[in-house]
Structure formats: structure tokens, C-alpha cells
Amino acid sequence: MSLITVDGSVSSLDKALIACCECKTFHISQSGAVLHNLGEQNPYENIFSRVRDIALNLKIPVKDTDFSGVEYETAEDFENYLAGIDSRYEELTSKHREITQSLREHRETNAYVKHLMGLEVPFSELFSMKYVKTRIGRMPLDNEEKLRHYATKCFIFQEFEKTGDYVYGIYLVPVQYFEFADELMLSLGFERTRLPDYLEDDAEIADKKLSTLIEDEEKEKERVEKEISYFADEISDSFSEIMCKLKYKSRIFELRKKVTISNGRFSFSGYCPTKKAKELKTAIVKNTKNIQCVEIPIDKKNVSPEVPVKLKNNFFTRPFEMFTKMYGLPVYGGFDPTPYVAFTYMLMFGIMFGDVGQGLLISLLGFILTKKTKNGLAPVMIRLGFFSAAFGVVYGSVFGIETLIKPIFHRENIWYGVCDMMGNLGIPRHPESIFQAATAVLIFALFVGIILILISMIFNTVDNFKSKRTGEALFDINGVAGIVLYASLVTGLAGSLMYGLPIMSAPYVICLIVLPALLIFFKTPLTALVTGKKAEKFSIAESFIGIFEGALSFLSNTMSFLRIGGFVLSHAGFMLVVSQLAGASVEGAPVTVGMVITYIIGNILVMGIEGLLSGIQVLRLEFYEVFSRFYNGGGSEFSPLMINND
């Protein structure tokens, strides 16, 4: 990275920012003090919001469009353009709202009138009686029975129709009792409907009148919608260009908040990959007067935490950068663990989910998703699938069927060697299934974990030496002393338990276990002695707790890798259940349609459930057992200026 500082006349500010955005290689610094434009209101923001709302309502597709032909530059230019569009848009949408509202009301009224088709009295006479009040509406069907208790009261309820949960009807009551009747019917859930005044005839005639009115309004609505559609088509192309230009101008203006402005001059700085610095500087000063652009290469030995990080990995490991970013980016000039993560993740997932058929299907699904979507997990799935297929060959498993490929425990020339390597652990030399070889699987999982832990500790030691943290490199629990201690404990225990070798002798224990433990215990004074710096206060209690926690972490981290072997066995167990459900476990059983369907459904479920669990467990092992020993993160991501059209 190089630090790029740009300053010049305020009149050239937008051109400089536009050049930075178009190059897509400039990460602007956030530390600039804003002196002048803190209170400036973005003049394009409100206009853009209005244009976007119009585009959404008119269903004009929003797409990335070349707007070089748009001559409008100032907010006033865009306002003048939008004024004509707004007027026509409001006219059409207002007309559409009115006709839609009227149509909805007429449909609701007509639907209610249809419930009153048994009423042959004109509505005008019904509601104009002097001594009797009438109410039409509906009441919950459950309350009709309650109404019978008031049959002796001086009002009548006439039912017209029952539909669903309601009974539709009318009640008549003398004027002196209408308040009592209204309160009673309201308590029974009666919902009154007020018919419009223009419905003077009976229900049948009113229905015909409303049907004609609704038909006319539907035609009018269709005509207005066509007019709106023509209007949208007419402005679509130019509107898309205007919208893209507005978004561009708005976001460029927002970048002013990151620029220092004083006395008619501006200044801002940021970071750019050194290889792209010359191209960026040329683009900034091109066609722009009174701009100075200075490049300062970043010294990796004295790096500011503000310097952003841009990971650089090859095609094969690049998809795994997402896991590194989840944990935290490395500091600038630090160690990028992505290649290590990629290999270890694929290795552990392949071991845990070894199946040729399922692995290749995962790769195929990942390939399809890569082509159809931008899902970051899709390219990871492609790679994981191939590793799963590779270990499926070792296990002899194809969609859970273990008779198509000869598994490793049936290859005597290889398996006998594995048994001999396991020594006194009693590994069966002729296992019938992987379950009988479970001990070997779990020991292999521990072996993988031990190797990964040691590699992680070596990475930590090398990084500390490179950063001149000599004390940490030599005496830390994850430094040279910790490596010797852990490797000695593992070697001693493995030699004694597996081969019965008298490795744990007094000189071995004193030199390779006790001495490294003491070095770790006295890390603080020894670091001061080696570096020549003033010693920090030494605490026996803190040192004891530190070495105790380190010993526990050795044990817990190592045992955590047993889950790799556990998932190997659980995968085999899942597929055994599928085989039994399909009836394929019976020797000589004929292949049936039901068996095939059961196998397909079973494989889909296993791939979905166990594939997800395996991925999560491997990620947990990476973060807690591997990363925690050598990696801290703490970097910030390189985020170049650019105008997106999302």
C-alpha cells in the first residue's frame, strides 16, 4: 500500500473524487477533519428519493445505465426536469387512486346488496318511515340464538342470508325504542351497513345499477392503467439515465464529508495498492488544474493501524477469505492465514464427510450456485465436495453404499501397516465395517489435531520472531517452550501407551517437560533478561494460573479433534439407518422403486443435516483450536471508493 494525499482548489474537488471512484483503487482515510461542509445539505438526496419512488411506482426497471449523455449537472437542473414529470405523474396517479377507491367502495356495496336480494321494498321507502327505524347489517352467527331471548321486545329481526360465520338481515323498531334496540344489537356484535343515498330502488334493481357502474369503472381503471403504462414506457430510458446520474452525484457529494476544506482549498488522503498508485495519480490530475497528488510508500516495519488490508490469494484458496474476515483481517504486513485455513478446512471436512457420491453432488451444487448466484459459500462447496469424494474413496462409500469401492480397512497391505502403527491399541486386523475400526478413526483424528496444533504454534513463534517479540517467541505457551512441552508430552504418552516404550525417563521428563514448563512459568523475568528491557512485575499466582490454563488448553484443544472421528462414525451411522429403512441391508434383497426413493430422500437429508453440522464443527475447530494459538486479526478491510448502483 501507498499513502496518497490529494489537495487543490475546491472547484476541482468533485472531479478529483470522481477520478478516485472511477479507478476503484482508492481507500479514503476516515481521519480527515471536516471544517467547512459539516452542515452542508446534500442537494441531490431528496431529488433522488423522489425519482426512485416514481420509478418504483411506475415499475420502471432500475439498472446500471450509461448516463454520459445526461447534460444536467446542478440540483436546479434536475428539479426543472422533474417538475414536468411530477405534474404528469401526479395527474395520472391521482386519477388512478380515485377510480380505485370508488371501485372498491362500489364492489363492497354491491356485495352487501346481494345479501339483501329477498328485500322487495325500495330502499328509499324503507329508510324514510316516520314511526319505524330500520337498520341493515350482519351479525355473528353464534349470537343469533341469543337474539331469541329478546323475541318479546318490540323490534323485529328479519334474516336474509347466512354465509360463513355471519347472518345478514334487517331489524325494525319503533322510534321510541330504537336506542335500546341499537345498544342491544351492538352488544350482540351487529355491524350496521349504510347504503349510499343513490340506491333508492329495491335490492334487485340496486344490484343491476351497481353492476353497470362497476363495469364502467373497471373499464375506466383499465384505460388509466394503460395511460400510466404508456407514460412509463415513454420516460423509461431517459429516467434510468437520470436516476443513475442522480445517484452518482449524490454519493459524490456525500464523500465531501470525508474531505478537509479550508480557505477555498480541499485536502484528503487515503490508501492505494502501490502497483496502482501511478495510474490513480494520473487519473486525478488529468484534465484538472491546481491539484497536487503525493504518494508516500508504507513502511511495513512501522505501520499505522489505519492502513487497510487487501488479501491476495490464488484462485483455489480465495473463497476461504470469508472465514478469515469472519475472525478478523490480519494487520497490514502481517500473516494471512487464508491458505492454511483453506487446506485445513477442506481436509477436516473431507475426513468428516467422506462419501464419493455425496461429495461430487456437493461440488455440482456449488458449481450451479456459483453460476446462478453470488453466494460466497458456493465456491467453497465446490472444493469441499472434491475432498469429501477423495476420502469417500478411502472409506469405500458411494451414497452410503460400501460395496462398490474397496475401503481402506479391506486393503490388507495398507490396513496391516495401520494396525502396526497403532501398536498396542488392539486395532482389529480384519474389521467388517468402519464401526469395528472406530479406535483407529479416533486415533487418526487425534493425530490430525496434534499436527495442526503444532503447526499453529510454529506459525505463532515465527510471527513473533519476525515482529521482534523475542520473549513471546521463546517463552510463551505457544512459543518454542510450549512447542517442546506439548510435543514431548504427546510423544511420551504415545510411545508409552501405544508401543510400551520407556520414553518417560527421568532425563526426558526433566529436560523436555519440566524445563520448558519452568521457562513458561518465568516468562516475564526471562523476557526482560533476553530483550534487555525493564522487567514487568512478576506474579507467581499469575504465572501459575497461566501455565495451568495452558495445560488445560493443550488437553481440551487436542480432545476437541475427536469430533472429527466422531463425525466419520456418525456419517456411517446415518447411512446405515438409511440402508435399513430402504431394506438394502438384507442380503440379496431386490432393488425396488421404494428402495431407490428411500435412498434418494435419505441421502438428501444426510447431505443437508450432516453437511451443515460438519461445516459448523470444522469452523469451530478452526476458530477455537487453531486460530486462537497464532492469530489475532485486528486489521481493517481495504474498501475502495466506488459508486454502486444497488
HELIX and SHEET records of a PDB file:
HELIX    1   1 VAL A   10  SER A   12  5                                   3    
HELIX    2   2 LEU A   13  CYS A   23  1                                  11    
HELIX    3   3 GLU A   45  ASN A   57  1                                  13    
HELIX    4   4 ALA A   75  LYS A  114  1                                  40    
HELIX    5   5 PHE A  123  LEU A  126  1                                   4    
HELIX    6   6 LEU A  141  ASN A  143  5                                   3    
HELIX    7   7 GLU A  144  LEU A  147  1                                   4    
HELIX    8   8 ARG A  148  TYR A  150  5                                   3    
HELIX    9   9 VAL A  175  TYR A  177  5                                   3    
HELIX   10  10 PHE A  178  SER A  187  1                                  10    
HELIX   11  11 ALA A  203  GLU A  254  1                                  52    
HELIX   12  12 LEU A  255  LYS A  258  5                                   4    
HELIX   13  13 THR A  274  VAL A  285  1                                  12    
HELIX   14  14 ARG A  318  PHE A  320  5                                   3    
HELIX   15  15 GLU A  321  TYR A  327  1                                   7    
HELIX   16  16 THR A  338  MET A  352  1                                  15    
HELIX   17  17 VAL A  356  LYS A  372  1                                  17    
HELIX   18  18 LEU A  377  TYR A  395  1                                  19    
HELIX   19  19 ILE A  408  HIS A  410  5                                   3    
HELIX   20  20 GLU A  412  MET A  422  1                                  11    
HELIX   21  21 GLY A  423  LEU A  425  5                                   3    
HELIX   22  22 ILE A  434  ALA A  437  5                                   4    
HELIX   23  23 ALA A  438  LYS A  466  1                                  29    
HELIX   24  24 THR A  470  PHE A  475  1                                   6    
HELIX   25  25 VAL A  480  TYR A  499  1                                  20    
HELIX   26  26 ALA A  506  VAL A  509  1                                   4    
HELIX   27  27 ILE A  510  VAL A  514  3                                   5    
HELIX   28  28 LEU A  515  PHE A  521  1                                   7    
HELIX   29  29 LYS A  523  THR A  531  1                                   9    
HELIX   30  30 ILE A  540  SER A  560  1                                  21    
HELIX   31  31 LEU A  562  ALA A  582  1                                  21    
HELIX   32  32 VAL A  593  ARG A  620  1                                  28    
HELIX   33  33 LEU A  621  VAL A  626  3                                   6    
HELIX   34  34 PHE A  627  ARG A  629  5                                   3    
SHEET    1   A 4 HIS A  27  ILE A  28  0                                        
SHEET    2   A 4 ARG A 265  CYS A 272 -1                                        
SHEET    3   A 4 SER A   2  SER A   9 -1                                        
SHEET    4   A 4 ILE A 291  PRO A 297 -1                                        
SHEET    1   B 3 HIS A  27  ILE A  28  0                                        
SHEET    2   B 3 ARG A 265  CYS A 272 -1                                        
SHEET    3   B 3 THR A 260  SER A 262 -1                                        
SHEET    1   C 4 ILE A 156  THR A 163  0                                        
SHEET    2   C 4 TYR A 166  PRO A 174 -1                                        
SHEET    3   C 4 VAL A 132  PRO A 140 -1                                        
SHEET    4   C 4 GLU A 191  ARG A 192 -1                                        
SHEET    1   D 2 PRO A 308  VAL A 309  0                                        
SHEET    2   D 2 SER A 636  GLU A 637  1                                        
END                                                                             
